[in-house]
Amino acid sequence: MPRFMVESYPVGITAQELTAASHRAAEVTDKLRLEGIDVWLIESTLVPAEESLFCIFEAPSREVVEQVVGRSGIPMDRVSQVVDVGPRGTH
């Protein structure tokens, strides 16, 4: 399934607000899967010093990602299709 990265560089939105928006995005993807749309929030990375948020989604299309972002309130500066090329670490 394609992966997409949403980049958010909002001005005036706190790290706490971005974290809450990420949690809402996970809830939205859960609801959409119940409706038969195969979409997943894979990872969210917050850069507190810059109040920036990066979210990786698996979704059938960019439009589905934009729907999740819109419903969750994540400010979206850019969405790009991405490919995972690195090893996954284990803890």
C-alpha positions as CSV (number, residue, x, y, z in Angstrom):
1,M,0.0,0.0,0.0
2,P,1.3,3.5,-0.7
3,R,2.8,5.6,2.1
4,F,2.4,9.3,2.5
5,M,4.2,11.8,4.7
6,V,2.3,14.8,6.0
7,E,4.5,17.7,7.0
8,S,3.2,20.4,9.4
9,Y,5.1,23.6,10.2
10,P,2.3,25.6,11.9
11,V,3.0,29.0,13.4
12,G,1.5,29.5,16.8
13,I,0.5,25.9,17.5
14,T,2.1,24.2,20.5
15,A,3.7,20.8,20.7
16,Q,0.8,19.7,22.9
17,E,-1.8,20.8,20.3
18,L,0.2,18.9,17.6
19,T,0.4,15.8,19.8
20,A,-3.4,16.0,20.3
21,A,-4.0,16.3,16.6
22,S,-1.9,13.2,16.0
23,H,-4.0,11.3,18.4
24,R,-7.1,12.5,16.7
25,A,-5.7,11.3,13.3
26,A,-5.3,7.8,14.8
27,E,-8.9,7.9,15.9
28,V,-10.0,9.0,12.4
29,T,-8.1,6.2,10.7
30,D,-9.8,3.7,13.1
31,K,-13.2,5.1,12.1
32,L,-12.4,5.0,8.4
33,R,-11.3,1.4,8.6
34,L,-14.6,0.5,10.2
35,E,-16.1,2.2,7.1
36,G,-14.0,-0.1,4.8
37,I,-11.2,2.4,4.0
38,D,-7.8,0.8,4.5
39,V,-5.8,3.6,6.1
40,W,-3.3,3.6,8.9
41,L,-1.3,6.1,10.8
42,I,2.1,4.4,10.9
43,E,4.2,7.0,12.8
44,S,4.0,10.5,14.1
45,T,7.2,12.4,14.9
46,L,7.1,15.7,16.8
47,V,10.0,18.1,16.7
48,P,9.3,20.1,19.8
49,A,12.0,22.8,19.3
50,E,10.4,23.7,16.0
51,E,6.8,22.8,16.9
52,S,6.7,20.7,13.7
53,L,4.9,17.4,13.1
54,F,5.6,14.6,10.6
55,C,3.1,11.8,10.1
56,I,3.5,8.7,8.0
57,F,0.3,7.1,6.7
58,E,-0.5,4.0,4.7
59,A,-3.5,4.7,2.5
60,P,-4.9,3.9,-0.9
61,S,-4.6,7.5,-2.1
62,R,-3.4,11.0,-1.3
63,E,-7.1,12.0,-1.1
64,V,-7.7,9.6,1.8
65,V,-4.7,11.1,3.7
66,E,-6.0,14.6,3.1
67,Q,-9.4,13.5,4.4
68,V,-7.8,12.1,7.6
69,V,-5.8,15.3,8.1
70,G,-8.8,17.5,7.6
71,R,-10.9,15.6,10.0
72,S,-8.2,15.5,12.7
73,G,-7.2,19.1,12.5
74,I,-3.6,18.6,11.6
75,P,-2.3,21.7,9.9
76,M,-0.9,20.4,6.6
77,D,1.9,22.2,4.8
78,R,2.7,19.4,2.4
79,V,1.8,15.8,1.7
80,S,4.1,13.6,-0.3
81,Q,4.2,10.0,-1.3
82,V,7.2,8.3,0.3
83,V,9.0,5.0,0.3
84,D,10.5,3.3,3.4
85,V,14.1,2.4,2.5
86,G,15.7,2.0,5.9
87,P,16.0,-0.8,8.4
88,R,13.6,-0.8,11.3
89,G,15.3,-0.8,14.7
90,T,14.3,-3.1,17.5
91,H,14.3,-2.0,21.1
